[in-house]
Amino acid sequence: MKDFIYGIKRSIPIGIAYLAVSFAFGVMAVNGITPLMATIISLTNLTSSSQFAGVRLIFETASYIEIAATIFLINLRYSLMSISISQKLDESIPTWKKMIFGFGITDEIYAVAISEDRRRLSSSYMFGMIILPIIGWTLGTLIGAVSSTLFSNRLLEALNIALYAMFVAIITPDAKKNLSVFIVVIISIALSCLFYYVPYINEVNPGLKIIIPTIFATLLGAILFPLKENNKEEKENV
């Protein structure tokens, strides 16, 4: 229970930010689908960029194959995050729980969990980490969908910035304290700018624009700053 409460406390800023960002998604989604459908999408996906992209493709009457391929590429980064975070989970956690954690992994939840000083993360902590973001993302979508006519476009665009601002706030403290983290962040930024500004390269699928910089920055970080494994494992009580 102690770890569960700690996980909830750590996820409060994420849940609040998700409430704001998903509000904008709900407003946008009801231009072509019902509020109920928009809410179900958020409850069963918990993915910001792919939900916006997927709904836009639905509005454009794209084929099922195109929608599936786009969402697959955008969400592929979560596989990398899940593999990484699994190395910090307590070895006693069963597979079915890990599958639930895999569903709940997002960029922000991963950033907070992976930065924990503790050697092993308990299942109680992970459940605490994902429950508020799921509630915030789903509830925000529902509120936005049912109150879509009450807010201006400028306000909705401003809400989209909240997610990026929160992620910057998460990685900045570690980047200031740890040179290796700072260098990996700079590499990621440089690669992202490359895919955004350089002609021809910037025409790559949006999902690959996220995946390729992530893989290369992580690979370079692992080569330049390898972690030294301790002989003794420190285990946290579930």
N, C-alpha and C positions, 0 to 999 in steps of 0.2 A: 504493500500500500504506500509506503514511503517513496519508493521509486516512481510509482504511478502519479502521485501528487507532484513530485518534482518534474516529471515529464510534462504534466499539464501546465505547470508554471512556466516552463521553458517555451511552450508552444503558444502561449497567450498572444504575443505580438503577431505571430503567424496567422492565428485564427482571426484576429481583428483585421489584418491586412487583406486576408482572403475574403472577408465579408464585404469589403469595399470593392475589390476587383471583380468578384463574381456578381456583384450588383450590376456592374456595367455589362457583364456577359448576359445576364437575364434580360436587361433592357434591349440589347441587340438581338438576342435570340427570338424574342416574340414578334419580330418583323416577318418571321416565316413559319414559326412553330408555336405550339400552345405553351402557356406557362408550366403546365404539368410535364410536358415533354422536356422543356429546358431544365427543370428541376431534376428530373430523372437522369438526364445526361450528366449533370454535375455530381449527383450522388454516386453514380456508377463509374465515373471517370477520374475526377479530381486532377484534371490536367488543364492548365490555363491556355497555353498557346494552341494546343491541338483542338481544344473545344471551339475556340474562336475560328480557327482555320476550317474545322470540319463543318461548322454551321454555315460559314460563308460558301463552302463548296456545295452544301445542300441547297442554299438559296440559288446558286448558279446552275442547279440541276446537273451536277457532275455525276459521272458514273460511279457505281459502288467500288469498282477497282481503284479508281483515282482517289476516292475518299479514303479507302482503307490504306493505300500505299502512302498517302500524305501523312495520315495520323500515325502510321507505323514508324515512319522516318523521324517525325517530330518527337515521338515518345520513346524512341530507341535509347535515348540517353538515360532513361530511368533504369534500364537493364544494367548499365554500367554502374550507376549509383547503388543499385540493390546488391550487386556483386561486391562492391567496395564495402558497404555497410555491414554485409554479412560476416566480414572478417572481424568485426568488433562485437558481434552478438555472442552472448553466452552459449557455450557449446551444448548445454542441456536443452535449449529451446527446440521444440519439435518442428518438423517441416511445415505443418499446416499453419502454425503461427507465423513462420517466416513468410509464407505466401500472403498472409494478411498484411504484414509489414511492407511487403513488396507493393501491394496495392496502395498503401498509404504514403509511399515515398514520393516526395516532391523536391524541387531544387532547394527550397528553404528548409524543409524538415531534414534533408540530407546534410545541409551545411551546418545546422545546429548539432545534430547527432554525431557527425564525424568529428566535430571539434571538442567533444567531451573529453576531459582528461582521463576519465576512468578507462581501465583496460578493456573491460567487457560491459556491454549494455544488456540489461535484463529485459525480459518480455514485458514486465510491468511498466518500465520506463518507455518502451516503444509504443505500447498501447496509449499511455498518457500523452505521448508526443503527437499521435495522429488523430486522436478523437476530436479535439477542438478545431483543427484545420478542416476536417471533413464536415463538421457541423457548420462552421463559418462559411465554407464554400457553397454548401447546399442551401443554407438559409439565405445567404446573400443573393443567390440566383433567384430564389422564390420571391423575395422582396422586390428585386429589380424587375422581375417579369410582371408582377401584378401592379406595379406602380410606374410602369414605363413612360406614361404620358406626363408625369409630374416634374421631370427634370430636363435641363437643357443639355445639348450635345457637348458644350464646353465642360460642364461639370463631369459628365461621363468620361470624357477623354482624360481629365485630371485624375480621376479615380484609377485609371489604368497605370499611372505612374507609381502608385502606392506599392505595387508588387516589386518593381525594380528598386525603388528607394529602400524597401525593407531588406532586399537581398544585399545591397551595398552595405547597409548597416550591419549585417551579419558577418560579412567577410572582412570588413575594415579593421576591427580590433585585432584579429589574428594576423592580418597582413602587416600591421604596425609592430607587432611583437616578434614576428617570425620572418626572417629574411627569405627563407625558402618559399613560404606562402606568398609573400609579396612578389617574388620573381615569377612564380607560376601564374599569379593573377595578371601581371603585366604581359606575359606571353599569351594568355587567353584573350586579353583585350586587343593585342596586336593582331592576332589571327582573326578575331571577329571583325575588326576594321578592314582587314584584307578582303574578307568575304562580303563586306558591305559596300566598299568603295571601288575596288578594282574591277574594271570592265571584264565581261565574260564570266569571271569567277563569281561575281555577284548575282549571276543568273541561276546559280545552283539552288536546288530544292531547299526550302526553309529548314527542313529537318536536318539536312546535311550541314547547313550553316552552323548548327548548334553542335552536332555530333563530332565533326572533323576537328574544330578547335578544341573541344573537350578532350578527345583522344590524344591529340598531339601535345597539348599542354600537360595532361596527366602523365603521358609517357616521358616527356622531357623532365618533368618534376621527379619521377621515379628514378630516372637515370642520374640526374644531377644531385638529388638529395635522397638517397636510399635510407629507409628507416632501419635502425638496428634493433633486431628482435631481442627481447630479454629472455633469459633462460627460464625465469620463473614467471608463471602466469598468475596475474592478479584477477581473481574472480569476485564479482559482486553478487550479493545475496538477492535472489528474486523476491 
